[in-house]
Amino acid sequence: MAITDKIYVKNHRQIGSQLETNIPKGAFKGATLDLLFQGNNLAQLDDATQERVLDFAEDFLDCNCESNPYCGCPEKKFMQYLLELREGGLGPQAIVDVMSDDYMVYAYEGDVLSFLDDSVRTLEAVEELAEVDGNREAQQEASRKKQNLSG
C-alpha cells in the first residue's frame, strides 16, 4: 500500500459538515479530491481550511495531464515532499507535524517511518544494480540520496 493511501484529511468530519456532506478520510481518494476542489464547494469552507486546501492544490494537483488529478502526479509530488522533509533533517513525527500544519493532512508516524525505510531499501537496491551495471555515477547518486534519507 502506498504512503499516499495512508494520508488523511485532518478534521474531515468538520470539513464535511461545512460542505454539508460526508467526505472520505483519505486525502488522495477520488471523492475527496472531487468534493474539496470543486469551486462552489471550496467557497463553503472557512478561511483557514480554504487556504490550506488551495495550498495543497497548488503544490500537488498542478500538472498538465489530461486526467489530472487522477494521473498519479499528485501522489508522486507528495512522496517527493515527504522525502524532501526527511532530507531536511526531520524525523517521522516532525514530518507528520509539518504536513499537518502545511496542508491539514496527517499520517501515522509509523506509516511515515515505514515509507522512509522502504525508500532507503529501494535506494540500496538501485545502488547495487548500478554497481553491477558499472554505472558509477548512478551508484554514487543513489548512495548520496540514501545517506541524506538515513541521516
ABEGO torsion letter per residue (X at the ends): XBAAAABBBBGAAAAAAAAGBBBBABAABAAAAAAAABAAAAAABBAAAAAAAAAAAAAAABBABAAOAAAGAAAAAAAAAAAAAAAAGBBAAAAAAAAAAAAGBBBBAAAAAAAAAAAAAAAAAAAAAAAAAGBAAAAAAAAAAAAAAAX
